[in-house]
Amino acid sequence: MTLTATFRRDAAALRPASRRRQGVRSSEKLVGVSSQAILIAWTAVIAVPLLWTLMSSFKTSREILASPFSLPSEWSFTNYVNAWTDARIGEFFANTLIVVAGALVCTMLLGAMCAYALARFEFPGRTAIRNLVLAGLTFPVFLAVVPLFFVVQQFGLMNSLAGLIITYTAYALPFTVLFLTAFFERLPNEIAEAASIDGASQWRTFFSVMLPMAGPGMSAIALLNFVGLWNQYLLPVILITDPSKSVLTQGMQVFAVQAGFNVDFGALFAAAVMTIVPVLVVYVIFQKRLLTSVSQGALK
């Protein structure tokens, strides 16, 4: 009787723990299923409009209006040719590449140098500078539209790609500096000290040692900046009034508005596809770097 009572008491004590484990497994399974369902729904919300835009770019305006969700009767690149030439998307595309590439190079170079100085050196006013950079993120761009217009005009940079590059750089610099400052602070000091012992100057240490180590962070912020600058609309509208200097976002708006009621929807969808594709290509190229940056930040 004693052994039986002991066995029953131990079994009764184990039941709550077993039930708790079963409850944990059930809740984990429910969370997993719910997460997958949300991801599938979110993927559909993003993918369906993209696929519909791609399909519509091969159809004529009559086909789009008559049957929006049917496949095109003929898969032709005529709409892309018309958008590239007649709608001047090719010209706007070239302007956008020049502006975004120039701004991205300036932003990454200046941002990395500023972030390295803020992360590695002690000097008077360091905290104040970091707070000012942070304040630059909290200041809405549209509040600076009027003073920005007059400043750019006084420097003679209105209707110029150079003025747009400088403005884009100033727009993207605060976020770049804050992001890279946190990344440089997590890099080991021992490597920089070893480079200094070997006789490397601060410039050599930065460009040859620390900057390559910050490669994942640089790639991640470059991707985020590229997407933001590529889709920028407010700044070009303010600073560019010459149609020959317009960028893609302006060109798409002009193309859609000037046509009035006689819109070539096929060419319009083709222009939209050509606007979207570069962003997707850049993301596919840099997505591994972005995931590496996120995982390194989590581990550190």
Secondary structure as UniProt FT lines:
FT   HELIX           2..56
FT   TURN            57..58
FT   HELIX           61..66
FT   TURN            68..69
FT   HELIX           78..85
FT   TURN            86..87
FT   HELIX           89..120
FT   TURN            124..125
FT   HELIX           126..138
FT   HELIX           141..144
FT   HELIX           145..154
FT   TURN            155..156
FT   TURN            158..159
FT   HELIX           161..185
FT   HELIX           189..197
FT   TURN            198..199
FT   HELIX           202..205
FT   HELIX           206..210
FT   HELIX           211..213
FT   HELIX           215..230
FT   HELIX           234..239
FT   HELIX           243..245
FT   HELIX           248..258
FT   TURN            259..261
FT   HELIX           265..299
//
